[in-house]
Amino acid sequence: MHVVSADTDATPMDSGAIASRTTYVTGNAVKLAAEQARKILFDAAAAILGVTPDQLEARDRSIQIKDYPQRKLPIGDVANHALTGIGATLFRLSRSERARNSARIARNVSSE
């Protein structure tokens, strides 16, 4: 994730975050991004640990096998792996999911 601080040389003009709708849109965007990041991380960790993603949990800055916390990986190492090799493929595939989710959020906001 890359966050650009407000700079009108690099970003379009924005009237500001002044309506409750902004909380709805931004909150849901953050929630969807976190869900997608979790999926990418758990898919990558599952491949490394030789288990399925539903057998994993995040705890104490690591991704570990449920009921077997000795088998764990630091989240930073998993993220690095996810952005290289097979994880990069998962990331690319999730771009279309992000586009669909953004369109869905926009439809929901416009129907309010």
SERO-4910 file (N, C-alpha, C, O; in steps of 0.05 Angstrom, whole numbers):
BEGIN
 pado doro    nc1    nc2    nc3   cac1   cac2   cac3    cc1    cc2    cc3    oc1    oc2    oc3
  Met    A     17    -23      0      0      0      0     18     24      0     38     26     15
  His    A     11     44    -16     27     69    -18      8     92    -13    -11     96    -28
  Val    A     14    108      7     -3    131     14     12    156      6     35    160     13
  Val    A     -2    173    -10     10    198    -18     -3    220     -2    -28    223     -1
  Ser    A     13    236     12      2    258     27     -9    279      7      1    281    -15
  Ala    A    -28    294     16    -41    313     -2    -21    333    -14     -8    348      0
  Asp    A    -18    331    -40      0    348    -55    -13    353    -82    -13    334    -99
  Thr    A    -23    376    -87    -38    381   -112    -20    380   -137    -30    380   -159
  Asp    A      7    379   -134     24    374   -157     23    344   -165     28    338   -188
  Ala    A     16    327   -146     16    298   -151    -12    285   -150    -15    263   -160
  Thr    A    -31    299   -138    -58    288   -136    -78    308   -144    -73    332   -144
  Pro    A   -102    299   -152   -123    318   -160   -134    333   -136   -131    325   -113
  Met    A   -146    356   -141   -158    372   -121   -181    357   -107   -196    342   -120
  Asp    A   -183    359    -81   -203    346    -65   -216    367    -47   -202    383    -35
  Ser    A   -242    366    -45   -256    385    -28   -254    379      2   -261    395     18
  Gly    A   -243    356      8   -239    349     36   -257    327     46   -276    319     32
  Ala    A   -250    316     68   -266    294     81   -285    307    100   -280    309    124
  Ile    A   -308    315     90   -327    331    107   -354    318    111   -370    328    126
  Ala    A   -360    296     97   -386    284    100   -385    257    112   -364    243    111
  Ser    A   -406    248    124   -407    221    136   -403    200    115   -394    178    122
  Arg    A   -410    206     91   -406    187     69   -376    180     65   -369    158     58
  Thr    A   -359    200     71   -330    195     69   -321    173     88   -305    156     81
  Thr    A   -332    172    112   -326    151    131   -335    124    120   -320    105    122
  Tyr    A   -358    123    108   -369     98     97   -350     89     74   -342     65     74
  Val    A   -344    106     56   -328     98     33   -299     92     41   -289     70     34
  Thr    A   -287    109     57   -259    105     65   -257     80     84   -239     64     81
  Gly    A   -276     78    102   -276     56    121   -278     29    106   -264     10    112
  Asn    A   -296     28     87   -299      3     71   -275     -2     54   -268    -25     50
  Ala    A   -263     19     43   -239     15     26   -217      3     43   -203    -15     35
  Val    A   -213     14     67   -193      3     86   -199    -25     93   -181    -42     94
  Lys    A   -224    -31     99   -232    -58    107   -226    -78     84   -215    -99     89
  Leu    A   -234    -71     60   -229    -88     37   -199    -92     32   -190   -114     26
  Ala    A   -184    -71     35   -155    -73     31   -143    -91     52   -125   -107     46
  Ala    A   -152    -89     77   -142   -107     98   -149   -136     93   -133   -154     97
  Glu    A   -174   -141     84   -182   -168     78   -166   -180     55   -158   -203     56
  Gln    A   -160   -164     35   -144   -173     12   -115   -178     21   -103   -197     12
  Ala    A   -104   -160     37    -77   -164     47    -75   -189     64    -56   -205     61
  Arg    A    -95   -194     81    -96   -218     97    -96   -243     79    -82   -262     84
  Lys    A   -113   -243     59   -115   -266     41    -88   -271     27    -79   -294     25
  Ile    A    -76   -250     17    -50   -253      4    -29   -264     23    -15   -283     16
  Leu    A    -28   -253     47     -9   -262     67    -14   -291     75      5   -307     77
  Phe    A    -39   -298     80    -46   -325     89    -41   -345     66    -32   -368     72
  Asp    A    -47   -338     42    -41   -356     19    -11   -361     16     -3   -383     12
  Ala    A      5   -340     19     34   -343     17     44   -359     41     61   -377     37
  Ala    A     35   -354     65     44   -369     89     36   -398     87     51   -416     94
  Ala    A     12   -403     77      2   -431     74     20   -446     55     27   -469     60
  Ala    A     28   -433     33     46   -447     14     73   -453     27     84   -475     22
  Ile    A     83   -435     42    109   -440     55    107   -461     77    125   -479     79
  Leu    A     86   -460     93     83   -479    115     71   -506    107     70   -524    123
  Gly    A     61   -508     83     49   -533     74     22   -539     86     16   -562     91
  Val    A      6   -519     91    -21   -522    102    -41   -506     85    -32   -492     66
  Thr    A    -66   -507     92    -86   -490     79    -89   -464     94    -84   -463    118
  Pro    A    -97   -442     81   -100   -416     94   -118   -417    119   -114   -402    138
  Asp    A   -139   -434    118   -158   -435    140   -146   -448    165   -158   -447    187
  Gln    A   -122   -460    163   -108   -471    186    -90   -451    199    -76   -458    218
  Leu    A    -90   -426    190    -71   -406    200    -85   -385    216   -110   -381    214
  Glu    A    -70   -371    233    -79   -348    248    -56   -329    251    -33   -336    250
  Ala    A    -63   -303    253    -43   -282    258    -42   -276    288    -63   -272    300
  Arg    A    -18   -276    299    -15   -272    327     13   -262    333     33   -274    322
  Asp    A     16   -242    349     42   -232    358     61   -227    334     84   -237    335
  Arg    A     52   -213    314     68   -205    291     78   -228    274     97   -226    260
  Ser    A     64   -251    277     71   -275    262     45   -287    250     23   -282    260
  Ile    A     49   -304    230     27   -321    221     35   -349    229     57   -359    222
  Gln    A     17   -362    243     24   -388    254      2   -408    249    -21   -401    242
  Ile    A      9   -434    251    -11   -455    248    -27   -456    274    -16   -458    296
  Lys    A    -53   -456    271    -71   -458    295    -64   -484    310    -59   -504    298
  Asp    A    -64   -482    336    -59   -505    353    -30   -516    351    -24   -537    362
  Tyr    A    -13   -502    336     15   -510    333     32   -484    330     45   -481    309
  Pro    A     32   -467    351     44   -441    348     75   -441    344     87   -421    338
  Gln    A     87   -464    348    116   -466    343    122   -463    313    144   -455    306
  Arg    A    103   -470    296    107   -467    267     95   -441    259     71   -438    255
  Lys    A    113   -421    257    103   -394    251    124   -380    234    147   -387    232
  Leu    A    115   -358    221    132   -341    205    127   -312    212    104   -305    216
  Pro    A    148   -296    214    143   -267    218    127   -256    194    133   -262    171
  Ile    A    108   -238    200     91   -227    179    108   -212    159    102   -213    135
  Gly    A    130   -199    167    147   -185    148    160   -203    128    162   -197    105
  Asp    A    168   -227    137    180   -247    119    159   -257     99    165   -261     75
  Val    A    135   -262    109    113   -271     91    107   -249     71    102   -255     47
  Ala    A    105   -224     80     99   -202     61    121   -200     40    115   -197     16
  Asn    A    146   -203     47    168   -203     28    164   -226      8    168   -221    -16
  His    A    158   -249     17    153   -272      0    129   -267    -18    129   -274    -42
  Ala    A    108   -255     -7     84   -250    -22     88   -231    -45     74   -232    -66
  Leu    A    107   -213    -43    113   -193    -64    134   -203    -84    140   -189   -103
  Thr    A    143   -227    -80    162   -240    -99    151   -268   -105    134   -278    -91
  Gly    A    161   -280   -126    154   -307   -132    124   -311   -136    111   -295   -149
  Ile    A    114   -333   -125     86   -340   -128     67   -319   -116     45   -315   -125
  Gly    A     76   -306    -95     60   -286    -82     54   -263   -100     33   -250    -98
  Ala    A     73   -256   -117     69   -234   -136     45   -240   -155     31   -222   -163
  Thr    A     42   -265   -162     20   -273   -179     -6   -269   -164    -26   -259   -176
  Leu    A     -7   -276   -139    -31   -272   -123    -38   -242   -121    -61   -235   -123
  Phe    A    -18   -225   -118    -22   -197   -116    -33   -186   -142    -52   -170   -142
  Arg    A    -22   -195   -165    -32   -185   -191    -61   -193   -195    -78   -178   -204
  Leu    A    -68   -218   -187    -95   -227   -191   -115   -211   -173   -138   -207   -181
  Ser    A   -105   -202   -151   -123   -187   -133   -129   -159   -143   -148   -146   -133
  Arg    A   -115   -149   -163   -121   -123   -173   -149   -122   -186   -163   -102   -182
  Ser    A   -157   -143   -200   -184   -143   -212   -205   -144   -190   -226   -132   -192
  Glu    A   -198   -159   -168   -217   -159   -145   -220   -131   -133   -242   -123   -126
  Arg    A   -197   -117   -131   -199    -89   -120   -216    -72   -138   -231    -56   -128
  Ala    A   -213    -75   -164   -229    -58   -183   -259    -64   -180   -275    -46   -179
  Arg    A   -266    -90   -178   -294    -97   -174   -304    -87   -147   -327    -77   -146
  Asn    A   -288    -88   -126   -297    -78   -100   -300    -48   -100   -320    -38    -89
  Ser    A   -282    -34   -114   -285     -5   -116   -311      3   -130   -325     21   -122
  Ala    A   -317    -11   -152   -341     -6   -167   -366    -12   -150   -385      4   -151
  Arg    A   -365    -33   -134   -387    -40   -117   -392    -18    -96   -414    -11    -90
  Ile    A   -370     -8    -83   -372     13    -64   -384     38    -76   -401     51    -64
  Ala    A   -374     45   -100   -384     69   -113   -414     66   -119   -429     86   -116
  Arg    A   -423     43   -127   -452     38   -132   -468     42   -106   -489     54   -106
  Asn    A   -457     31    -84   -471     32    -59   -473     61    -49   -494     70    -39
  Val    A   -452     76    -53   -452    104    -44   -471    121    -61   -486    137    -50
  Ser    A   -472    116    -87   -489    132   -104   -519    125   -100   -536    141   -107
  Ser    A   -524    102    -88   -552     95    -83   -562    105    -56   -586    102    -50
  Glu    A   -545    117    -40   -553    127    -14   -570    152    -16   -579    163      4
***
